[in-house]
Amino acid sequence: MKWFDNTALTLVIIGAVNWLLVGIFRFDLVAFVFGNLSWISRIIYAIVGLCGLYLISMYGRIYSSEQ
């Protein structure tokens, strides 16, 4: 499961960098590369969002490993 955690974390970091670019420069890298709300970009947004939701479980795992 560690590979899935690393993959999910990498995708969420890429999503965070994309939001940083949107916030500072109004430049959406995903839309630039894959098209503005094309089906590919929507899938990428959905995968990044699902990975973010999955990583919420890290809080429980971190908490349980500290005790």
mmCIF file of the N, C-alpha and C atoms, coordinates in Angstrom:
data_MODEL
# 
_entry.id   MODEL 
# 
loop_
_atom_site.group_PDB 
_atom_site.id 
_atom_site.type_symbol 
_atom_site.label_atom_id 
_atom_site.label_alt_id 
_atom_site.label_comp_id 
_atom_site.label_asym_id 
_atom_site.label_entity_id 
_atom_site.label_seq_id 
_atom_site.pdbx_PDB_ins_code 
_atom_site.Cartn_x 
_atom_site.Cartn_y 
_atom_site.Cartn_z 
_atom_site.occupancy 
_atom_site.B_iso_or_equiv 
_atom_site.pdbx_formal_charge 
_atom_site.auth_seq_id 
_atom_site.auth_comp_id 
_atom_site.auth_asym_id 
_atom_site.auth_atom_id 
_atom_site.pdbx_PDB_model_num 
ATOM 1   N N  . MET A 1 1  ? 0.817   -1.193 0.000   1.00 0.00 ? 1  MET A N  1 
ATOM 2   C CA . MET A 1 1  ? 0.000   0.000  0.000   1.00 0.00 ? 1  MET A CA 1 
ATOM 3   C C  . MET A 1 1  ? 0.865   1.262  0.000   1.00 0.00 ? 1  MET A C  1 
ATOM 4   N N  . LYS A 1 2  ? 2.155   1.107  0.334   1.00 0.00 ? 2  LYS A N  1 
ATOM 5   C CA . LYS A 1 2  ? 3.031   2.268  0.374   1.00 0.00 ? 2  LYS A CA 1 
ATOM 6   C C  . LYS A 1 2  ? 3.174   2.900  -1.009  1.00 0.00 ? 2  LYS A C  1 
ATOM 7   N N  . TRP A 1 3  ? 3.187   2.099  -2.069  1.00 0.00 ? 3  TRP A N  1 
ATOM 8   C CA . TRP A 1 3  ? 3.310   2.664  -3.417  1.00 0.00 ? 3  TRP A CA 1 
ATOM 9   C C  . TRP A 1 3  ? 2.090   3.512  -3.757  1.00 0.00 ? 3  TRP A C  1 
ATOM 10  N N  . PHE A 1 4  ? 0.919   3.087  -3.276  1.00 0.00 ? 4  PHE A N  1 
ATOM 11  C CA . PHE A 1 4  ? -0.300  3.855  -3.537  1.00 0.00 ? 4  PHE A CA 1 
ATOM 12  C C  . PHE A 1 4  ? -0.270  5.172  -2.765  1.00 0.00 ? 4  PHE A C  1 
ATOM 13  N N  . ASP A 1 5  ? 0.221   5.130  -1.532  1.00 0.00 ? 5  ASP A N  1 
ATOM 14  C CA . ASP A 1 5  ? 0.364   6.363  -0.749  1.00 0.00 ? 5  ASP A CA 1 
ATOM 15  C C  . ASP A 1 5  ? 1.297   7.342  -1.453  1.00 0.00 ? 5  ASP A C  1 
ATOM 16  N N  . ASN A 1 6  ? 2.422   6.841  -1.939  1.00 0.00 ? 6  ASN A N  1 
ATOM 17  C CA . ASN A 1 6  ? 3.387   7.707  -2.630  1.00 0.00 ? 6  ASN A CA 1 
ATOM 18  C C  . ASN A 1 6  ? 2.813   8.266  -3.927  1.00 0.00 ? 6  ASN A C  1 
ATOM 19  N N  . THR A 1 7  ? 2.101   7.455  -4.673  1.00 0.00 ? 7  THR A N  1 
ATOM 20  C CA . THR A 1 7  ? 1.489   7.908  -5.914  1.00 0.00 ? 7  THR A CA 1 
ATOM 21  C C  . THR A 1 7  ? 0.419   8.957  -5.634  1.00 0.00 ? 7  THR A C  1 
ATOM 22  N N  . ALA A 1 8  ? -0.418  8.693  -4.652  1.00 0.00 ? 8  ALA A N  1 
ATOM 23  C CA . ALA A 1 8  ? -1.473  9.646  -4.296  1.00 0.00 ? 8  ALA A CA 1 
ATOM 24  C C  . ALA A 1 8  ? -0.868  10.959 -3.822  1.00 0.00 ? 8  ALA A C  1 
ATOM 25  N N  . LEU A 1 9  ? 0.182   10.880 -3.008  1.00 0.00 ? 9  LEU A N  1 
ATOM 26  C CA . LEU A 1 9  ? 0.824   12.094 -2.517  1.00 0.00 ? 9  LEU A CA 1 
ATOM 27  C C  . LEU A 1 9  ? 1.445   12.889 -3.653  1.00 0.00 ? 9  LEU A C  1 
ATOM 28  N N  . THR A 1 10 ? 2.063   12.211 -4.601  1.00 0.00 ? 10 THR A N  1 
ATOM 29  C CA . THR A 1 10 ? 2.656   12.881 -5.761  1.00 0.00 ? 10 THR A CA 1 
ATOM 30  C C  . THR A 1 10 ? 1.591   13.597 -6.581  1.00 0.00 ? 10 THR A C  1 
ATOM 31  N N  . LEU A 1 11 ? 0.467   12.931 -6.830  1.00 0.00 ? 11 LEU A N  1 
ATOM 32  C CA . LEU A 1 11 ? -0.607  13.555 -7.604  1.00 0.00 ? 11 LEU A CA 1 
ATOM 33  C C  . LEU A 1 11 ? -1.211  14.750 -6.882  1.00 0.00 ? 11 LEU A C  1 
ATOM 34  N N  . VAL A 1 12 ? -1.341  14.655 -5.569  1.00 0.00 ? 12 VAL A N  1 
ATOM 35  C CA . VAL A 1 12 ? -1.885  15.783 -4.810  1.00 0.00 ? 12 VAL A CA 1 
ATOM 36  C C  . VAL A 1 12 ? -0.904  16.951 -4.813  1.00 0.00 ? 12 VAL A C  1 
ATOM 37  N N  . ILE A 1 13 ? 0.388   16.676 -4.754  1.00 0.00 ? 13 ILE A N  1 
ATOM 38  C CA . ILE A 1 13 ? 1.387   17.750 -4.838  1.00 0.00 ? 13 ILE A CA 1 
ATOM 39  C C  . ILE A 1 13 ? 1.331   18.420 -6.200  1.00 0.00 ? 13 ILE A C  1 
ATOM 40  N N  . ILE A 1 14 ? 1.202   17.638 -7.264  1.00 0.00 ? 14 ILE A N  1 
ATOM 41  C CA . ILE A 1 14 ? 1.066   18.215 -8.607  1.00 0.00 ? 14 ILE A CA 1 
ATOM 42  C C  . ILE A 1 14 ? -0.189  19.075 -8.676  1.00 0.00 ? 14 ILE A C  1 
ATOM 43  N N  . GLY A 1 15 ? -1.287  18.603 -8.089  1.00 0.00 ? 15 GLY A N  1 
ATOM 44  C CA . GLY A 1 15 ? -2.514  19.396 -8.051  1.00 0.00 ? 15 GLY A CA 1 
ATOM 45  C C  . GLY A 1 15 ? -2.339  20.680 -7.266  1.00 0.00 ? 15 GLY A C  1 
ATOM 46  N N  . ALA A 1 16 ? -1.586  20.611 -6.172  1.00 0.00 ? 16 ALA A N  1 
ATOM 47  C CA . ALA A 1 16 ? -1.343  21.813 -5.375  1.00 0.00 ? 16 ALA A CA 1 
ATOM 48  C C  . ALA A 1 16 ? -0.511  22.826 -6.149  1.00 0.00 ? 16 ALA A C  1 
ATOM 49  N N  . VAL A 1 17 ? 0.483   22.349 -6.894  1.00 0.00 ? 17 VAL A N  1 
ATOM 50  C CA . VAL A 1 17 ? 1.291   23.252 -7.719  1.00 0.00 ? 17 VAL A CA 1 
ATOM 51  C C  . VAL A 1 17 ? 0.417   23.880 -8.804  1.00 0.00 ? 17 VAL A C  1 
ATOM 52  N N  . ASN A 1 18 ? -0.487  23.096 -9.377  1.00 0.00 ? 18 ASN A N  1 
ATOM 53  C CA . ASN A 1 18 ? -1.396  23.635 -10.378 1.00 0.00 ? 18 ASN A CA 1 
ATOM 54  C C  . ASN A 1 18 ? -2.255  24.748 -9.774  1.00 0.00 ? 18 ASN A C  1 
ATOM 55  N N  . TRP A 1 19 ? -2.780  24.527 -8.565  1.00 0.00 ? 19 TRP A N  1 
ATOM 56  C CA . TRP A 1 19 ? -3.587  25.566 -7.917  1.00 0.00 ? 19 TRP A CA 1 
ATOM 57  C C  . TRP A 1 19 ? -2.749  26.789 -7.561  1.00 0.00 ? 19 TRP A C  1 
ATOM 58  N N  . LEU A 1 20 ? -1.484  26.579 -7.222  1.00 0.00 ? 20 LEU A N  1 
ATOM 59  C CA . LEU A 1 20 ? -0.586  27.708 -6.978  1.00 0.00 ? 20 LEU A CA 1 
ATOM 60  C C  . LEU A 1 20 ? -0.433  28.545 -8.241  1.00 0.00 ? 20 LEU A C  1 
ATOM 61  N N  . LEU A 1 21 ? -0.250  27.873 -9.370  1.00 0.00 ? 21 LEU A N  1 
ATOM 62  C CA . LEU A 1 21 ? -0.137  28.584 -10.645 1.00 0.00 ? 21 LEU A CA 1 
ATOM 63  C C  . LEU A 1 21 ? -1.428  29.327 -10.982 1.00 0.00 ? 21 LEU A C  1 
ATOM 64  N N  . VAL A 1 22 ? -2.569  28.716 -10.699 1.00 0.00 ? 22 VAL A N  1 
ATOM 65  C CA . VAL A 1 22 ? -3.855  29.374 -10.944 1.00 0.00 ? 22 VAL A CA 1 
ATOM 66  C C  . VAL A 1 22 ? -3.987  30.594 -10.039 1.00 0.00 ? 22 VAL A C  1 
ATOM 67  N N  . GLY A 1 23 ? -3.625  30.455 -8.786  1.00 0.00 ? 23 GLY A N  1 
ATOM 68  C CA . GLY A 1 23 ? -3.784  31.542 -7.837  1.00 0.00 ? 23 GLY A CA 1 
ATOM 69  C C  . GLY A 1 23 ? -2.864  32.727 -8.088  1.00 0.00 ? 23 GLY A C  1 
ATOM 70  N N  . ILE A 1 24 ? -1.630  32.446 -8.495  1.00 0.00 ? 24 ILE A N  1 
ATOM 71  C CA . ILE A 1 24 ? -0.663  33.526 -8.675  1.00 0.00 ? 24 ILE A CA 1 
ATOM 72  C C  . ILE A 1 24 ? -0.698  34.093 -10.094 1.00 0.00 ? 24 ILE A C  1 
ATOM 73  N N  . PHE A 1 25 ? -0.717  33.214 -11.086 1.00 0.00 ? 25 PHE A N  1 
ATOM 74  C CA . PHE A 1 25 ? -0.565  33.652 -12.472 1.00 0.00 ? 25 PHE A CA 1 
ATOM 75  C C  . PHE A 1 25 ? -1.816  33.487 -13.331 1.00 0.00 ? 25 PHE A C  1 
ATOM 76  N N  . ARG A 1 26 ? -2.910  32.950 -12.741 1.00 0.00 ? 26 ARG A N  1 
ATOM 77  C CA . ARG A 1 26 ? -4.118  32.627 -13.516 1.00 0.00 ? 26 ARG A CA 1 
ATOM 78  C C  . ARG A 1 26 ? -3.792  31.702 -14.694 1.00 0.00 ? 26 ARG A C  1 
ATOM 79  N N  . PHE A 1 27 ? -2.909  30.748 -14.443 1.00 0.00 ? 27 PHE A N  1 
ATOM 80  C CA . PHE A 1 27 ? -2.473  29.805 -15.467 1.00 0.00 ? 27 PHE A CA 1 
ATOM 81  C C  . PHE A 1 27 ? -2.789  28.393 -14.990 1.00 0.00 ? 27 PHE A C  1 
ATOM 82  N N  . ASP A 1 28 ? -3.720  27.731 -15.662 1.00 0.00 ? 28 ASP A N  1 
ATOM 83  C CA . ASP A 1 28 ? -4.105  26.364 -15.322 1.00 0.00 ? 28 ASP A CA 1 
ATOM 84  C C  . ASP A 1 28 ? -3.304  25.414 -16.207 1.00 0.00 ? 28 ASP A C  1 
ATOM 85  N N  . LEU A 1 29 ? -2.308  24.770 -15.624 1.00 0.00 ? 29 LEU A N  1 
ATOM 86  C CA . LEU A 1 29 ? -1.413  23.896 -16.376 1.00 0.00 ? 29 LEU A CA 1 
ATOM 87  C C  . LEU A 1 29 ? -2.145  22.700 -16.978 1.00 0.00 ? 29 LEU A C  1 
ATOM 88  N N  . VAL A 1 30 ? -3.074  22.119 -16.224 1.00 0.00 ? 30 VAL A N  1 
ATOM 89  C CA . VAL A 1 30 ? -3.819  20.967 -16.731 1.00 0.00 ? 30 VAL A CA 1 
ATOM 90  C C  . VAL A 1 30 ? -4.659  21.365 -17.942 1.00 0.00 ? 30 VAL A C  1 
ATOM 91  N N  . ALA A 1 31 ? -5.335  22.496 -17.843 1.00 0.00 ? 31 ALA A N  1 
ATOM 92  C CA . ALA A 1 31 ? -6.148  22.968 -18.974 1.00 0.00 ? 31 ALA A CA 1 
ATOM 93  C C  . ALA A 1 31 ? -5.264  23.335 -20.155 1.00 0.00 ? 31 ALA A C  1 
ATOM 94  N N  . PHE A 1 32 ? -4.089  23.869 -19.890 1.00 0.00 ? 32 PHE A N  1 
ATOM 95  C CA . PHE A 1 32 ? -3.166  24.230 -20.970 1.00 0.00 ? 32 PHE A CA 1 
ATOM 96  C C  . PHE A 1 32 ? -2.687  22.990 -21.718 1.00 0.00 ? 32 PHE A C  1 
ATOM 97  N N  . VAL A 1 33 ? -2.362  21.947 -20.978 1.00 0.00 ? 33 VAL A N  1 
ATOM 98  C CA . VAL A 1 33 ? -1.814  20.730 -21.598 1.00 0.00 ? 33 VAL A CA 1 
ATOM 99  C C  . VAL A 1 33 ? -2.906  19.879 -22.238 1.00 0.00 ? 33 VAL A C  1 
ATOM 100 N N  . PHE A 1 34 ? -4.048  19.721 -21.550 1.00 0.00 ? 34 PHE A N  1 
ATOM 101 C CA . PHE A 1 34 ? -5.068  18.769 -21.997 1.00 0.00 ? 34 PHE A CA 1 
ATOM 102 C C  . PHE A 1 34 ? -6.332  19.417 -22.543 1.00 0.00 ? 34 PHE A C  1 
ATOM 103 N N  . GLY A 1 35 ? -6.425  20.721 -22.507 1.00 0.00 ? 35 GLY A N  1 
ATOM 104 C CA . GLY A 1 35 ? -7.624  21.400 -23.001 1.00 0.00 ? 35 GLY A CA 1 
ATOM 105 C C  . GLY A 1 35 ? -8.513  21.831 -21.859 1.00 0.00 ? 35 GLY A C  1 
ATOM 106 N N  . ASN A 1 36 ? -9.219  22.926 -22.071 1.00 0.00 ? 36 ASN A N  1 
ATOM 107 C CA . ASN A 1 36 ? -10.062 23.493 -21.027 1.00 0.00 ? 36 ASN A CA 1 
ATOM 108 C C  . ASN A 1 36 ? -11.303 22.631 -20.817 1.00 0.00 ? 36 ASN A C  1 
ATOM 109 N N  . LEU A 1 37 ? -11.338 21.927 -19.717 1.00 0.00 ? 37 LEU A N  1 
ATOM 110 C CA . LEU A 1 37 ? -12.422 21.024 -19.325 1.00 0.00 ? 37 LEU A CA 1 
ATOM 111 C C  . LEU A 1 37 ? -12.735 19.966 -20.392 1.00 0.00 ? 37 LEU A C  1 
ATOM 112 N N  . SER A 1 38 ? -11.690 19.482 -21.041 1.00 0.00 ? 38 SER A N  1 
ATOM 113 C CA . SER A 1 38 ? -11.870 18.325 -21.912 1.00 0.00 ? 38 SER A CA 1 
ATOM 114 C C  . SER A 1 38 ? -12.095 17.109 -21.028 1.00 0.00 ? 38 SER A C  1 
ATOM 115 N N  . TRP A 1 39 ? -12.475 15.997 -21.592 1.00 0.00 ? 39 TRP A N  1 
ATOM 116 C CA . TRP A 1 39 ? -12.740 14.812 -20.785 1.00 0.00 ? 39 TRP A CA 1 
ATOM 117 C C  . TRP A 1 39 ? -11.462 14.328 -20.114 1.00 0.00 ? 39 TRP A C  1 
ATOM 118 N N  . ILE A 1 40 ? -10.297 14.511 -20.745 1.00 0.00 ? 40 ILE A N  1 
ATOM 119 C CA . ILE A 1 40 ? -9.030  14.090 -20.124 1.00 0.00 ? 40 ILE A CA 1 
ATOM 120 C C  . ILE A 1 40 ? -8.724  14.961 -18.908 1.00 0.00 ? 40 ILE A C  1 
ATOM 121 N N  . SER A 1 41 ? -8.879  16.269 -19.039 1.00 0.00 ? 41 SER A N  1 
ATOM 122 C CA . SER A 1 41 ? -8.587  17.147 -17.902 1.00 0.00 ? 41 SER A CA 1 
ATOM 123 C C  . SER A 1 41 ? -9.570  16.917 -16.764 1.00 0.00 ? 41 SER A C  1 
ATOM 124 N N  . ARG A 1 42 ? -10.823 16.620 -17.080 1.00 0.00 ? 42 ARG A N  1 
ATOM 125 C CA . ARG A 1 42 ? -11.805 16.328 -16.030 1.00 0.00 ? 42 ARG A CA 1 
ATOM 126 C C  . ARG A 1 42 ? -11.447 15.046 -15.295 1.00 0.00 ? 42 ARG A C  1 
ATOM 127 N N  . ILE A 1 43 ? -10.945 14.047 -16.015 1.00 0.00 ? 43 ILE A N  1 
ATOM 128 C CA . ILE A 1 43 ? -10.494 12.805 -15.370 1.00 0.00 ? 43 ILE A CA 1 
ATOM 129 C C  . ILE A 1 43 ? -9.306  13.086 -14.463 1.00 0.00 ? 43 ILE A C  1 
ATOM 130 N N  . ILE A 1 44 ? -8.373  13.917 -14.923 1.00 0.00 ? 44 ILE A N  1 
ATOM 131 C CA . ILE A 1 44 ? -7.212  14.258 -14.105 1.00 0.00 ? 44 ILE A CA 1 
ATOM 132 C C  . ILE A 1 44 ? -7.649  14.983 -12.841 1.00 0.00 ? 44 ILE A C  1 
ATOM 133 N N  . TYR A 1 45 ? -8.544  15.964 -12.975 1.00 0.00 ? 45 TYR A N  1 
ATOM 134 C CA . TYR A 1 45 ? -9.049  16.673 -11.791 1.00 0.00 ? 45 TYR A CA 1 
ATOM 135 C C  . TYR A 1 45 ? -9.724  15.697 -10.826 1.00 0.00 ? 45 TYR A C  1 
ATOM 136 N N  . ALA A 1 46 ? -10.502 14.767 -11.348 1.00 0.00 ? 46 ALA A N  1 
ATOM 137 C CA . ALA A 1 46 ? -11.196 13.799 -10.495 1.00 0.00 ? 46 ALA A CA 1 
ATOM 138 C C  . ALA A 1 46 ? -10.209 12.879 -9.788  1.00 0.00 ? 46 ALA A C  1 
ATOM 139 N N  . ILE A 1 47 ? -9.183  12.416 -10.477 1.00 0.00 ? 47 ILE A N  1 
ATOM 140 C CA . ILE A 1 47 ? -8.185  11.533 -9.866  1.00 0.00 ? 47 ILE A CA 1 
ATOM 141 C C  . ILE A 1 47 ? -7.429  12.267 -8.765  1.00 0.00 ? 47 ILE A C  1 
ATOM 142 N N  . VAL A 1 48 ? -7.039  13.504 -9.027  1.00 0.00 ? 48 VAL A N  1 
ATOM 143 C CA . VAL A 1 48 ? -6.339  14.290 -8.004  1.00 0.00 ? 48 VAL A CA 1 
ATOM 144 C C  . VAL A 1 48 ? -7.249  14.505 -6.791  1.00 0.00 ? 48 VAL A C  1 
ATOM 145 N N  . GLY A 1 49 ? -8.510  14.802 -7.028  1.00 0.00 ? 49 GLY A N  1 
ATOM 146 C CA . GLY A 1 49 ? -9.456  14.976 -5.925  1.00 0.00 ? 49 GLY A CA 1 
ATOM 147 C C  . GLY A 1 49 ? -9.655  13.700 -5.120  1.00 0.00 ? 49 GLY A C  1 
ATOM 148 N N  . LEU A 1 50 ? -9.764  12.567 -5.795  1.00 0.00 ? 50 LEU A N  1 
ATOM 149 C CA . LEU A 1 50 ? -9.913  11.292 -5.098  1.00 0.00 ? 50 LEU A CA 1 
ATOM 150 C C  . LEU A 1 50 ? -8.667  10.958 -4.287  1.00 0.00 ? 50 LEU A C  1 
ATOM 151 N N  . CYS A 1 51 ? -7.500  11.275 -4.833  1.00 0.00 ? 51 CYS A N  1 
ATOM 152 C CA . CYS A 1 51 ? -6.258  11.047 -4.089  1.00 0.00 ? 51 CYS A CA 1 
ATOM 153 C C  . CYS A 1 51 ? -6.217  11.922 -2.842  1.00 0.00 ? 51 CYS A C  1 
ATOM 154 N N  . GLY A 1 52 ? -6.689  13.159 -2.964  1.00 0.00 ? 52 GLY A N  1 
ATOM 155 C CA . GLY A 1 52 ? -6.757  14.031 -1.796  1.00 0.00 ? 52 GLY A CA 1 
ATOM 156 C C  . GLY A 1 52 ? -7.675  13.469 -0.723  1.00 0.00 ? 52 GLY A C  1 
ATOM 157 N N  . LEU A 1 53 ? -8.824  12.952 -1.138  1.00 0.00 ? 53 LEU A N  1 
ATOM 158 C CA . LEU A 1 53 ? -9.740  12.339 -0.170  1.00 0.00 ? 53 LEU A CA 1 
ATOM 159 C C  . LEU A 1 53 ? -9.116  11.103 0.463   1.00 0.00 ? 53 LEU A C  1 
ATOM 160 N N  . TYR A 1 54 ? -8.418  10.308 -0.337  1.00 0.00 ? 54 TYR A N  1 
ATOM 161 C CA . TYR A 1 54 ? -7.743  9.122  0.201   1.00 0.00 ? 54 TYR A CA 1 
ATOM 162 C C  . TYR A 1 54 ? -6.691  9.508  1.235   1.00 0.00 ? 54 TYR A C  1 
ATOM 163 N N  . LEU A 1 55 ? -5.960  10.589 0.978   1.00 0.00 ? 55 LEU A N  1 
ATOM 164 C CA . LEU A 1 55 ? -4.885  10.983 1.882   1.00 0.00 ? 55 LEU A CA 1 
ATOM 165 C C  . LEU A 1 55 ? -5.400  11.506 3.214   1.00 0.00 ? 55 LEU A C  1 
ATOM 166 N N  . ILE A 1 56 ? -6.683  11.796 3.316   1.00 0.00 ? 56 ILE A N  1 
ATOM 167 C CA . ILE A 1 56 ? -7.254  12.143 4.622   1.00 0.00 ? 56 ILE A CA 1 
ATOM 168 C C  . ILE A 1 56 ? -7.034  10.990 5.596   1.00 0.00 ? 56 ILE A C  1 
ATOM 169 N N  . SER A 1 57 ? -7.034  9.765  5.095   1.00 0.00 ? 57 SER A N  1 
ATOM 170 C CA . SER A 1 57 ? -6.815  8.601  5.965   1.00 0.00 ? 57 SER A CA 1 
ATOM 171 C C  . SER A 1 57 ? -5.415  8.593  6.571   1.00 0.00 ? 57 SER A C  1 
ATOM 172 N N  . MET A 1 58 ? -4.480  9.377  6.015   1.00 0.00 ? 58 MET A N  1 
ATOM 173 C CA . MET A 1 58 ? -3.137  9.438  6.588   1.00 0.00 ? 58 MET A CA 1 
ATOM 174 C C  . MET A 1 58 ? -3.154  9.999  8.000   1.00 0.00 ? 58 MET A C  1 
ATOM 175 N N  . TYR A 1 59 ? -4.089  10.899 8.280   1.00 0.00 ? 59 TYR A N  1 
ATOM 176 C CA . TYR A 1 59 ? -4.177  11.446 9.628   1.00 0.00 ? 59 TYR A CA 1 
ATOM 177 C C  . TYR A 1 59 ? -4.395  10.328 10.649  1.00 0.00 ? 59 TYR A C  1 
ATOM 178 N N  . GLY A 1 60 ? -5.289  9.421  10.353  1.00 0.00 ? 60 GLY A N  1 
ATOM 179 C CA . GLY A 1 60 ? -5.538  8.300  11.254  1.00 0.00 ? 60 GLY A CA 1 
ATOM 180 C C  . GLY A 1 60 ? -4.348  7.382  11.374  1.00 0.00 ? 60 GLY A C  1 
ATOM 181 N N  . ARG A 1 61 ? -3.667  7.137  10.263  1.00 0.00 ? 61 ARG A N  1 
ATOM 182 C CA . ARG A 1 61 ? -2.506  6.263  10.294  1.00 0.00 ? 61 ARG A CA 1 
ATOM 183 C C  . ARG A 1 61 ? -1.338  6.891  11.040  1.00 0.00 ? 61 ARG A C  1 
ATOM 184 N N  . ILE A 1 62 ? -1.153  8.189  10.876  1.00 0.00 ? 62 ILE A N  1 
ATOM 185 C CA . ILE A 1 62 ? -0.084  8.883  11.583  1.00 0.00 ? 62 ILE A CA 1 
ATOM 186 C C  . ILE A 1 62 ? -0.382  8.896  13.088  1.00 0.00 ? 62 ILE A C  1 
ATOM 187 N N  . TYR A 1 63 ? -1.634  9.178  13.419  1.00 0.00 ? 63 TYR A N  1 
ATOM 188 C CA . TYR A 1 63 ? -2.035  9.213  14.824  1.00 0.00 ? 63 TYR A CA 1 
ATOM 189 C C  . TYR A 1 63 ? -1.856  7.858  15.487  1.00 0.00 ? 63 TYR A C  1 
ATOM 190 N N  . SER A 1 64 ? -2.246  6.781  14.813  1.00 0.00 ? 64 SER A N  1 
ATOM 191 C CA . SER A 1 64 ? -2.159  5.457  15.402  1.00 0.00 ? 64 SER A CA 1 
ATOM 192 C C  . SER A 1 64 ? -0.706  4.975  15.501  1.00 0.00 ? 64 SER A C  1 
ATOM 193 N N  . SER A 1 65 ? 0.176   5.436  14.622  1.00 0.00 ? 65 SER A N  1 
ATOM 194 C CA . SER A 1 65 ? 1.568   5.005  14.698  1.00 0.00 ? 65 SER A CA 1 
ATOM 195 C C  . SER A 1 65 ? 2.342   5.749  15.771  1.00 0.00 ? 65 SER A C  1 
ATOM 196 N N  . GLU A 1 66 ? 1.843   6.900  16.223  1.00 0.00 ? 66 GLU A N  1 
ATOM 197 C CA . GLU A 1 66 ? 2.508   7.673  17.273  1.00 0.00 ? 66 GLU A CA 1 
ATOM 198 C C  . GLU A 1 66 ? 2.215   7.108  18.657  1.00 0.00 ? 66 GLU A C  1 
ATOM 199 N N  . GLN A 1 67 ? 1.168   6.346  18.796  1.00 0.00 ? 67 GLN A N  1 
ATOM 200 C CA . GLN A 1 67 ? 0.809   5.854  20.129  1.00 0.00 ? 67 GLN A CA 1 
ATOM 201 C C  . GLN A 1 67 ? 1.387   4.509  20.389  1.00 0.00 ? 67 GLN A C  1 
# 
